[in-house]
Amino acid sequence: MQAKVLRGGERQEALECIRLALGCDLALSEGQLMRHYGVTPSEREAHAMGLHVVRAVLNPSHHANRLLEVRFFTPYLWVARLGPPLLRHLAGVGEMRHILGVPPSSWRTDTHRIHYREQPDAYWYAPEGPIAVEYDAGSYSVAQLARKVEAFALRFVGQRWGAPTPRKAASLRGKLAGLGLEPGHVMAAPWW
């Protein structure tokens, strides 16, 4: 499938949407930008927009055997310095926001990368109240999942979970169902 070529005002409008999204999501991959906005900024455009471009080679999830060569975009130097696994994680959380269709104004990505274990990756301010958002690249034990589910249930009206692949999402769905979370609250959210 070939992407539609955006020029002039259309391209500038898409780049402005990307700038707004990155202010909320903190980091997104070039694949996500193409998928959601139909364009990836050139190096020159990224520089003009104040974006940092981080090239990385990493696996799609915690225990995956394949490697992907990707570029991440972020408006923040401190995010660019986090390293590929944390950029992957932020991009996964951002993908969840896109899939759920939540506008940046209703979403807060946790900017404290070293936070309490029971702190969600993001918060979604939904009409029914705040919802915890957590992304698992495949590294959480069942005990960690149980602590998070329980803590989120005490502080939020709901919770949504994501994983990088349909297979990881199915595994996570099974583990979380055993902890009482509805299967519909787990989604595959590929970040690449």
N, CA, C and O of each residue as an XYZ file, in Angstrom:
768
protein
N       0.839     -1.173      0.000
C       0.000      0.000      0.000
C       0.889      1.243      0.000
O       1.758      1.396      0.859
N       0.667      2.116     -0.957
C       1.478      3.327     -1.060
C       0.749      4.482     -0.384
O      -0.458      4.657     -0.554
N       1.494      5.260      0.378
C       0.915      6.397      1.093
C       0.607      7.526      0.123
O       1.314      7.726     -0.864
N      -0.451      8.253      0.417
C      -0.821      9.431     -0.349
C       0.229     10.510     -0.089
O       0.631     10.731      1.054
N       0.667     11.174     -1.151
C       1.660     12.233     -1.009
C       0.938     13.518     -0.617
O       0.058     13.995     -1.334
N       1.321     14.067      0.528
C       0.732     15.316      1.004
C       1.660     16.464      0.656
O       2.869     16.385      0.875
N       1.092     17.534      0.112
C       1.899     18.696     -0.264
C       1.259     19.971      0.269
O       0.071     20.004      0.592
N       2.065     21.008      0.351
C       1.579     22.335      0.691
C       0.821     22.396      1.993
O       1.295     21.921      3.025
N      -0.373     22.989      1.941
C      -1.188     23.196      3.134
C      -1.598     21.913      3.811
O      -1.657     21.843      5.038
N      -1.886     20.882      3.008
C      -2.264     19.576      3.586
C      -1.124     19.007      4.426
O      -1.337     18.503      5.529
N       0.087     19.099      3.884
C       1.251     18.581      4.607
C       1.495     19.390      5.872
O       1.767     18.815      6.926
N       1.403     20.716      5.788
C       1.617     21.556      6.959
C       0.576     21.277      8.047
O       0.894     21.275      9.236
N      -0.658     21.044      7.629
C      -1.714     20.723      8.585
C      -1.418     19.396      9.294
O      -1.601     19.281     10.506
N      -0.961     18.400      8.535
C      -0.612     17.101      9.127
C       0.566     17.250     10.087
O       0.576     16.642     11.158
N       1.560     18.058      9.706
C       2.721     18.264     10.581
C       2.315     18.968     11.876
O       2.867     18.677     12.937
N       1.365     19.882     11.796
C       0.882     20.553     13.006
C       0.145     19.559     13.905
O       0.288     19.617     15.126
N      -0.634     18.654     13.327
C      -1.306     17.604     14.114
C      -0.278     16.710     14.799
O      -0.462     16.311     15.948
N       0.806     16.397     14.088
C       1.888     15.587     14.666
C       2.520     16.328     15.840
O       2.772     15.730     16.886
N       2.775     17.613     15.676
C       3.374     18.399     16.754
C       2.494     18.380     18.000
O       2.995     18.220     19.113
N       1.205     18.540     17.821
C       0.265     18.505     18.951
C       0.229     17.122     19.597
O       0.229     17.009     20.822
N       0.199     16.079     18.785
C       0.164     14.713     19.318
C       1.421     14.407     20.118
O       1.345     13.807     21.190
N       2.580     14.819     19.603
C       3.832     14.537     20.306
C       3.929     15.295     21.623
O       4.576     14.822     22.557
N       3.312     16.439     21.713
C       3.277     17.162     22.978
C       2.565     16.368     24.052
O       2.869     16.506     25.237
N       1.626     15.544     23.648
C       0.865     14.702     24.573
C       1.506     13.326     24.746
O       1.680     12.851     25.868
N       1.855     12.694     23.633
C       2.339     11.306     23.663
C       3.818     11.186     24.015
O       4.275     10.107     24.392
N       4.552     12.249     23.903
C       5.980     12.346     24.209
C       6.875     11.725     23.145
O       7.913     12.303     22.824
N       6.517     10.566     22.584
C       7.313      9.951     21.526
C       6.420      9.048     20.680
O       5.578      8.314     21.199
N       6.623      9.120     19.370
C       5.930      8.241     18.433
C       6.925      7.797     17.372
O       7.894      8.502     17.090
N       6.688      6.637     16.787
C       7.575      6.127     15.735
C       7.151      6.669     14.378
O       6.035      7.161     14.210
N       8.057      6.570     13.414
C       7.725      7.028     12.072
C       6.566      6.230     11.492
O       5.757      6.782     10.746
N       6.466      4.950     11.815
C       5.347      4.137     11.332
C       4.017      4.645     11.865
O       3.026      4.677     11.136
N       3.990      5.038     13.122
C       2.767      5.584     13.704
C       2.382      6.900     13.036
O       1.208      7.133     12.747
N       3.360      7.752     12.795
C       3.067      9.038     12.162
C       2.483      8.825     10.771
O       1.530      9.500     10.383
N       3.050      7.898     10.033
C       2.541      7.608      8.697
C       1.133      7.018      8.775
O       0.252      7.390      8.000
N       0.934      6.106      9.706
C      -0.365      5.430      9.849
C      -1.468      6.411     10.254
O      -2.570      6.362      9.709
N      -1.179      7.293     11.198
C      -2.221      8.170     11.739
C      -2.320      9.535     11.060
O      -3.383     10.156     11.078
N      -1.222     10.011     10.459
C      -1.230     11.354      9.883
C      -0.868     11.389      8.401
O      -0.965     12.434      7.757
N      -0.450     10.244      7.865
C      -0.150     10.167      6.437
C       1.162     10.793      6.020
O       1.418     10.970      4.829
N       2.002     11.133      6.996
C       3.268     11.789      6.679
C       4.260     11.565      7.820
O       3.881     11.427      8.983
N       5.527     11.533      7.455
C       6.615     11.524      8.434
C       7.471     12.750      8.133
O       7.854     12.956      6.982
N       7.777     13.559      9.128
C       8.604     14.744      8.859
C       9.979     14.357      8.318
O      10.584     13.380      8.759
N      10.457     15.140      7.357
C      11.832     14.964      6.899
C      12.744     15.441      8.025
O      12.281     16.039      8.997
N      14.029     15.176      7.890
C      14.990     15.646      8.897
C      14.910     17.173      9.025
O      14.932     17.708     10.133
N      14.821     17.854      7.911
C      14.754     19.316      7.905
C      13.461     19.799      8.586
O      13.488     20.727      9.394
N      12.327     19.157      8.250
C      11.050     19.531      8.873
C      11.078     19.261     10.376
O      10.616     20.078     11.172
N      11.623     18.110     10.752
C      11.701     17.766     12.174
C      12.510     18.824     12.925
O      12.109     19.270     14.000
N      13.631     19.216     12.363
C      14.466     20.243     12.991
C      13.701     21.559     13.117
O      13.736     22.203     14.166
N      13.014     21.955     12.051
C      12.246     23.202     12.065
C      11.106     23.155     13.083
O      10.714     24.185     13.630
N      10.577     21.955     13.335
C       9.481     21.780     14.302
C      10.006     21.632     15.730
O       9.218     21.554     16.673
N      11.324     21.593     15.897
C      11.908     21.419     17.220
C      11.847     19.977     17.697
O      11.850     19.717     18.901
N      11.791     19.036     16.755
C      11.710     17.623     17.116
C      13.085     16.982     17.114
O      13.947     17.324     16.304
N      13.273     16.059     18.022
C      14.472     15.233     18.068
C      14.132     13.900     17.403
O      13.063     13.334     17.637
N      15.041     13.412     16.583
C      14.856     12.145     15.895
C      15.848     11.149     16.486
O      17.054     11.394     16.505
N      15.328     10.029     16.966
C      16.171      9.002     17.570
C      16.073      7.742     16.725
O      14.993      7.172     16.567
N      17.201      7.313     16.187
C      17.247      6.069     15.424
C      17.560      4.927     16.386
O      18.415      5.047     17.263
N      16.845      3.814     16.201
C      17.045      2.684     17.111
C      16.819      1.370     16.381
O      16.112      1.299     15.376
N      17.436      0.349     16.915
C      17.181     -1.020     16.487
C      16.778     -1.766     17.752
O      17.566     -1.884     18.690
N      15.549     -2.268     17.771
C      15.073     -2.982     18.947
C      13.959     -3.920     18.574
O      13.421     -3.865     17.468
N      13.613     -4.788     19.512
C      12.561     -5.769     19.271
C      11.191     -5.142     19.537
O      11.087     -4.178     20.295
N      10.131     -5.689     18.910
C       8.800     -5.111     19.083
C       8.240     -5.248     20.494
O       7.421     -4.435     20.924
N       8.684     -6.281     21.215
C       8.231     -6.483     22.589
C       9.381     -7.053     23.409
O      10.449     -7.363     22.882
N       9.143     -7.182     24.690
C      10.203     -7.545     25.628
C      10.958     -8.819     25.256
O      12.185     -8.844     25.347
N      10.262     -9.872     24.840
C      10.937    -11.151     24.570
C      10.927    -11.529     23.091
O      11.176    -12.690     22.766
N      10.652    -10.608     22.196
C      10.594    -10.917     20.762
C      11.984    -11.246     20.223
O      12.992    -10.730     20.706
N      12.015    -12.113     19.214
C      13.287    -12.536     18.624
C      13.701    -11.721     17.413
O      14.837    -11.846     16.953
N      12.826    -10.903     16.892
C      13.177    -10.121     15.704
C      13.507     -8.686     16.097
O      13.104     -8.201     17.155
N      14.240     -8.031     15.229
C      14.632     -6.640     15.470
C      14.018     -5.739     14.409
O      13.867     -6.132     13.252
N      13.674     -4.545     14.813
C      13.135     -3.539     13.908
C      14.053     -2.320     13.914
O      14.562     -1.920     14.961
N      14.257     -1.746     12.755
C      14.998     -0.495     12.656
C      13.957      0.614     12.552
O      13.167      0.637     11.608
N      13.951      1.525     13.509
C      12.921      2.560     13.559
C      13.521      3.930     13.865
O      14.665      4.057     14.303
N      12.705      4.939     13.617
C      13.022      6.295     14.045
C      11.878      6.748     14.944
O      10.705      6.602     14.599
N      12.233      7.296     16.093
C      11.259      7.886     17.001
C      11.372      9.396     16.894
O      12.455      9.935     16.663
N      10.250     10.071     17.065
C      10.217     11.531     17.059
C       9.711     11.996     18.412
O       8.758     11.430     18.949
N      10.341     13.023     18.965
C       9.920     13.599     20.240
C      10.274     15.087     20.262
O      11.289     15.488     19.693
N       9.458     15.897     20.905
C       9.813     17.306     21.036
C      10.724     17.590     22.229
O      11.147     18.730     22.424
N      11.028     16.575     23.022
C      11.753     16.783     24.276
C      13.118     16.100     24.263
O      13.211     14.903     23.990
N      14.161     16.843     24.551
C      15.508     16.271     24.600
C      15.599     15.199     25.681
O      16.224     14.161     25.464
N      14.980     15.434     26.856
C      15.054     14.445     27.934
C      14.399     13.135     27.519
O      14.834     12.070     27.958
N      13.358     13.186     26.680
C      12.730     11.951     26.194
C      13.655     11.268     25.197
O      13.804     10.046     25.225
N      14.276     12.044     24.317
C      15.198     11.481     23.328
C      16.336     10.721     24.000
O      16.896      9.792     23.417
N      16.677     11.114     25.223
C      17.780     10.480     25.940
C      17.357      9.276     26.787
O      18.202      8.663     27.438
N      16.088      8.930     26.791
C      15.608      7.817     27.628
C      16.102      6.453     27.155
O      16.250      5.540     27.968
N      16.355      6.299     25.880
C      16.793      5.021     25.344
C      15.657      4.288     24.641
O      14.486      4.502     24.958
N      15.996      3.432     23.696
C      15.000      2.762     22.865
C      13.900      2.006     23.611
O      12.738      2.146     23.227
N      14.184      1.210     24.657
C      13.071      0.503     25.310
C      12.009      1.443     25.902
O      10.817      1.144     25.830
N      12.425      2.561     26.478
C      11.439      3.497     27.026
C      10.729      4.270     25.923
O       9.553      4.605     26.067
N      11.414      4.556     24.832
C      10.751      5.189     23.686
C       9.703      4.239     23.107
O       8.604      4.664     22.748
N      10.043      2.962     23.019
C       9.088      1.941     22.562
C       7.860      1.946     23.463
O       6.729      1.877     22.982
N       8.084      2.027     24.759
C       6.979      2.009     25.723
C       6.088      3.246     25.562
O       4.863      3.129     25.524
N       6.696      4.415     25.470
C       5.923      5.642     25.268
C       5.131      5.598     23.965
O       3.974      6.016     23.922
N       5.756      5.092     22.905
C       5.059      4.991     21.619
C       3.878      4.018     21.720
O       2.841      4.236     21.094
N       4.033      2.947     22.506
C       2.924      2.008     22.714
C       1.766      2.658     23.447
O       0.606      2.437     23.099
N       2.070      3.456     24.456
C       1.029      4.183     25.191
C       0.349      5.184     24.246
O      -0.873      5.329     24.265
N       1.137      5.861     23.432
C       0.576      6.792     22.451
C      -0.321      6.089     21.448
O      -1.347      6.631     21.037
N       0.064      4.886     21.056
C      -0.773      4.114     20.118
C      -2.125      3.792     20.743
O      -3.151      3.801     20.062
N      -2.118      3.509     22.042
C      -3.386      3.258     22.728
C      -4.292      4.486     22.639
O      -5.492      4.357     22.400
N      -3.725      5.662     22.829
C      -4.528      6.886     22.739
C      -5.150      7.022     21.353
O      -6.324      7.366     21.218
N      -4.344      6.746     20.318
C      -4.847      6.841     18.955
C      -5.957      5.815     18.699
O      -6.986      6.151     18.114
N      -5.755      4.593     19.128
C      -6.765      3.546     18.924
C      -8.063      3.892     19.641
O      -9.152      3.699     19.099
N      -7.942      4.403     20.861
C      -9.130      4.765     21.638
C      -9.788      6.047     21.120
O     -10.926      6.346     21.480
N      -9.083      6.799     20.285
C      -9.636      8.030     19.734
C      -9.736      9.160     20.742
O     -10.619     10.013     20.642
N      -8.826      9.168     21.722
C      -8.865     10.180     22.773
C      -8.078     11.417     22.320
O      -6.929     11.287     21.898
N      -8.672     12.606     22.400
C      -7.925     13.811     22.028
C      -6.835     14.125     23.061
O      -6.979     13.781     24.234
N      -5.755     14.771     22.632
C      -4.673     15.107     23.567
C      -5.151     15.863     24.810
O      -4.567     15.716     25.883
N      -6.196     16.658     24.675
C      -6.677     17.443     25.821
C      -7.286     16.579     26.930
O      -7.441     17.046     28.058
N      -7.634     15.322     26.618
C      -8.248     14.431     27.612
C      -7.290     13.347     28.090
O      -7.718     12.383     28.725
N      -6.014     13.489     27.799
C      -5.028     12.433     28.052
C      -3.796     13.028     28.706
O      -3.335     14.095     28.302
N      -3.264     12.360     29.701
C      -2.003     12.772     30.331
C      -1.067     11.581     30.395
O      -1.356     10.583     31.056
N       0.051     11.692     29.705
C       1.075     10.654     29.766
C       1.937     10.943     30.984
O       2.344     12.082     31.212
N       2.213      9.904     31.764
C       3.037     10.084     32.962
C       4.450     10.442     32.531
O       5.092      9.685     31.802
N       4.929     11.578     32.975
C       6.268     12.020     32.591
C       7.334     11.600     33.586
O       8.509     11.909     33.394
N       6.955     10.914     34.625
C       7.926     10.429     35.605
C       8.248      8.978     35.277
O       7.550      8.066     35.720
N       9.297      8.768     34.507
C       9.623      7.419     34.046
C      10.013      6.502     35.193
O       9.892      5.284     35.064
N      10.461      7.032     36.277
C      10.702      6.201     37.456
C       9.609      6.579     38.434
O       9.722      7.558     39.172
N       8.557      5.792     38.426
C       7.422      6.134     39.266
C       7.003      4.935     40.107
O       7.516      3.827     39.951
N       6.080      5.186     40.980
C       5.560      4.100     41.799
C       5.071      2.976     40.903
O       4.505      3.228     39.839
N       5.280      1.763     41.318
C       4.870      0.620     40.502
C       3.388      0.645     40.180
O       2.972      0.163     39.127
N       2.608      1.189     41.055
C       1.166      1.189     40.856
C       0.672      2.476     40.205
O      -0.521      2.778     40.252
N       1.573      3.229     39.604
C       1.208      4.441     38.867
C       1.007      4.057     37.401
O       1.911      3.467     36.809
N      -0.141      4.368     36.789
C      -0.335      4.003     35.380
C       0.538      4.833     34.441
O       1.027      5.901     34.809
N       0.721      4.329     33.238
C       1.528      5.027     32.232
C       0.865      6.313     31.759
O       1.543      7.269     31.379
N      -0.467      6.330     31.785
C      -1.213      7.517     31.356
C      -2.563      7.527     32.052
O      -2.996      6.532     32.633
N      -3.216      8.681     31.976
C      -4.566      8.839     32.505
C      -5.444      9.348     31.362
O      -5.039     10.217     30.589
N      -6.628      8.805     31.271
C      -7.588      9.265     30.280
C      -8.748      9.874     31.039
O      -9.408      9.195     31.825
N      -9.000     11.153     30.807
C     -10.107     11.838     31.471
C     -11.360     11.658     30.623
O     -11.728     12.535     29.842
N     -12.009     10.507     30.787
C     -13.215     10.150     30.039
C     -14.432     10.813     30.680
O     -14.364     11.235     31.835
N     -15.544     10.912     29.948
C     -16.754     11.514     30.523
C     -17.205     10.848     31.825
O     -17.742     11.522     32.705
N     -16.995      9.538     31.960
C     -17.422      8.842     33.178
C     -16.432      8.975     34.335
O     -16.725      8.562     35.457
N     -15.263      9.550     34.058
C     -14.261      9.742     35.093
C     -12.889      9.293     34.616
O     -12.752      8.830     33.483
N     -11.863      9.424     35.470
C     -10.492      9.085     35.057
C     -10.286      7.577     34.884
O     -10.730      6.763     35.694
N      -9.597      7.248     33.798
C      -9.302      5.853     33.472
C      -7.789      5.670     33.445
O      -7.074      6.457     32.825
N      -7.303      4.631     34.118
C      -5.873      4.303     34.113
C      -5.532      3.605     32.795
O      -6.303      2.784     32.297
N      -4.373      3.942     32.242
C      -3.909      3.356     30.989
C      -2.531      2.752     31.243
O      -1.620      3.433     31.715
N      -2.391      1.466     30.925
C      -1.125      0.765     31.179
C      -0.734     -0.046     29.948
O      -1.570     -0.713     29.339
N       0.549      0.022     29.591
C       1.085     -0.696     28.432
C       2.117     -1.700     28.930
O       3.036     -1.347     29.668
N       1.957     -2.956     28.518
C       2.884     -4.011     28.932
C       3.544     -4.608     27.700
O       2.885     -5.251     26.882
N       4.836     -4.395     27.572
C       5.587     -4.950     26.441
C       5.939     -6.417     26.661
O       6.686     -7.001     25.876
N       5.405     -7.014     27.724
C       5.611     -8.438     27.964
C       6.508     -8.759     29.132
O       6.985     -9.888     29.243
N       6.754     -7.803     30.009
C       7.706     -8.045     31.090
C       7.065     -8.155     32.478
O       7.768     -8.439     33.447
N       5.763     -7.940     32.597
C       5.136     -7.974     33.922
C       4.821     -9.394     34.379
O       4.319    -10.215     33.611
N       5.123     -9.664     35.631
C       4.734    -10.945     36.228
C       3.261    -10.860     36.623
O       2.688     -9.771     36.663
N       2.656    -11.997     36.910
C       1.258    -12.017     37.347
C       1.106    -11.248     38.658
O       0.098    -10.572     38.864
N       2.087    -11.345     39.538
C       2.029    -10.609     40.809
C       2.038     -9.096     40.558
O       1.292     -8.358     41.202
N       2.880     -8.633     39.624
C       2.906     -7.210     39.286
C       1.574     -6.779     38.686
O       1.046     -5.719     39.025
N       1.040     -7.598     37.802
C      -0.253     -7.282     37.192
C      -1.334     -7.169     38.267
O      -2.157     -6.254     38.231
N      -1.329     -8.090     39.213
C      -2.343     -8.084     40.281
C      -2.248     -6.805     41.112
O      -3.268     -6.199     41.441
N      -1.026     -6.397     41.450
C      -0.851     -5.160     42.225
C      -1.377     -3.949     41.463
O      -2.047     -3.085     42.030
N      -1.065     -3.900     40.169
C      -1.502     -2.772     39.363
C      -3.025     -2.751     39.206
O      -3.648     -1.704     39.380
N      -3.620     -3.879     38.884
C      -5.078     -3.949     38.712
C      -5.778     -3.506     39.991
O      -6.728     -2.725     39.945
N      -5.317     -3.996     41.110
C      -5.927     -3.656     42.395
C      -5.758     -2.165     42.709
O      -6.719     -1.510     43.113
N      -4.569     -1.631     42.532
C      -4.311     -0.212     42.822
C      -5.117      0.690     41.886
O      -5.682      1.692     42.326
N      -5.172      0.342     40.609
C      -5.926      1.153     39.654
C      -7.414      1.137     39.991
O      -8.090      2.159     39.867
N      -7.927     -0.019     40.416
C      -9.352     -0.138     40.742
C      -9.739      0.774     41.910
O     -10.884      1.219     41.993
N      -8.808      1.049     42.798
C      -9.089      1.914     43.944
C      -9.106      3.396     43.574
O      -9.774      4.190     44.236
N      -8.376      3.774     42.519
C      -8.192      5.197     42.208
C      -8.844      5.674     40.922
O      -8.934      6.879     40.685
N      -9.300      4.746     40.087
C      -9.832      5.116     38.775
C     -11.176      4.429     38.545
O     -11.457      3.384     39.133
N     -12.005      5.026     37.681
C     -13.307      4.424     37.382
C     -13.170      3.276     36.397
O     -14.101      2.489     36.228
N     -12.021      3.173     35.746
C     -11.782      2.092     34.799
C     -10.307      1.996     34.479
O      -9.502      2.810     34.930
N      -9.961      0.983     33.688
C      -8.582      0.827     33.252
C      -8.549      0.183     31.883
O      -9.386     -0.659     31.556
N      -7.568      0.589     31.081
C      -7.346      0.024     29.753
C      -5.893     -0.417     29.704
O      -4.993      0.277     30.176
N      -5.692     -1.585     29.125
C      -4.360     -2.170     29.015
C      -4.028     -2.408     27.551
O      -4.912     -2.663     26.733
N      -2.743     -2.320     27.234
C      -2.300     -2.569     25.872
C      -1.022     -3.377     25.844
O      -0.267     -3.424     26.815
N      -0.798     -4.017     24.697
C       0.410     -4.808     24.450
C       0.787     -4.619     22.980
O      -0.068     -4.254     22.173
N       2.040     -4.859     22.619
C       2.494     -4.531     21.268
C       1.964     -5.409     20.135
O       1.904     -4.950     18.995
N       1.581     -6.643     20.409
C       1.134     -7.539     19.340
C      -0.177     -8.224     19.736
O      -0.499     -8.294     20.922
N      -0.929     -8.727     18.768
C      -2.147     -9.461     19.111
C      -1.866    -10.662     20.018
O      -2.656    -10.967     20.912
N      -0.753    -11.333     19.787
C      -0.397    -12.495     20.617
C      -0.123    -12.077     22.071
O      -0.595    -12.716     23.011
N       0.651    -10.990     22.235
C       0.930    -10.497     23.594
C      -0.356     -9.988     24.246
O      -0.557    -10.169     25.447
N      -1.224     -9.356     23.462
C      -2.495     -8.863     24.003
C      -3.373    -10.028     24.448
O      -4.029     -9.938     25.486
N      -3.398    -11.113     23.688
C      -4.198    -12.286     24.067
C      -3.670    -12.898     25.362
O      -4.449    -13.285     26.233
N      -2.357    -12.983     25.487
C      -1.758    -13.509     26.718
C      -2.095    -12.614     27.908
O      -2.477    -13.095     28.974
N      -1.947    -11.310     27.709
C      -2.252    -10.346     28.769
C      -3.735    -10.401     29.128
O      -4.101    -10.329     30.302
N      -4.581    -10.528     28.114
C      -6.026    -10.624     28.328
C      -6.347    -11.811     29.234
O      -7.165    -11.698     30.146
N      -5.701    -12.945     28.980
C      -5.929    -14.141     29.799
C      -5.486    -13.940     31.241
O      -6.196    -14.319     32.173
N      -4.318    -13.348     31.421
C      -3.816    -13.105     32.779
C      -4.718    -12.136     33.535
O      -5.041    -12.357     34.702
N      -5.122    -11.059     32.859
C      -5.949    -10.051     33.514
C      -7.373    -10.553     33.776
O      -7.998    -10.155     34.759
N      -7.883    -11.420     32.905
C      -9.214    -12.003     33.135
C      -9.198    -12.813     34.426
O     -10.182    -12.829     35.166
N      -8.085    -13.483     34.694
C      -7.934    -14.231     35.943
C      -7.913    -13.329     37.166
O      -8.112    -13.785     38.292
N      -7.671    -12.043     36.934
C      -7.651    -11.059     38.024
C      -8.945    -10.241     38.067
O      -9.067     -9.298     38.849
N      -9.905    -10.611     37.222
C     -11.210     -9.958     37.245
C     -11.396     -8.805     36.276
O     -12.430     -8.138     36.311
N     -10.420     -8.553     35.412
C     -10.564     -7.458     34.450
C     -11.224     -7.979     33.179
O     -10.861     -9.045     32.682
N     -12.185     -7.236     32.655
C     -12.901     -7.642     31.448
C     -11.947     -7.721     30.257
O     -11.110     -6.837     30.076
N     -12.066     -8.780     29.438
C     -11.181     -8.943     28.283
C     -11.213     -7.776     27.300
O     -10.208     -7.493     26.648
N     -12.355     -7.095     27.186
C     -12.470     -5.966     26.275
C     -11.643     -4.761     26.646
O     -11.547     -3.807     25.874
N     -11.041     -4.793     27.828
C     -10.219     -3.667     28.275
C      -8.748     -3.850     27.940
O      -7.899     -3.109     28.435
N      -8.439     -4.846     27.093
C      -7.051     -5.103     26.675
C      -6.992     -5.035     25.159
O      -7.820     -5.638     24.477
N      -6.020     -4.305     24.625
C      -5.910     -4.143     23.183
C      -4.492     -4.358     22.685
O      -3.521     -4.170     23.418
N      -4.394     -4.753     21.431
C      -3.099     -4.792     20.756
C      -2.818     -3.375     20.265
O      -3.650     -2.775     19.584
N      -1.659     -2.845     20.608
C      -1.287     -1.476     20.236
C       0.148     -1.473     19.704
O       1.081     -1.125     20.427
N       0.319     -1.862     18.434
C       1.676     -1.895     17.852
C       2.249     -0.494     17.720
O       1.581      0.409     17.217
N       3.461     -0.314     18.162
C       4.093      1.000     18.202
C       4.943      1.288     16.967
O       5.339      2.437     16.772
N       5.233      0.321     16.144
C       6.140      0.523     14.996
C       5.395      0.890     13.740
O       6.011      1.093     12.694
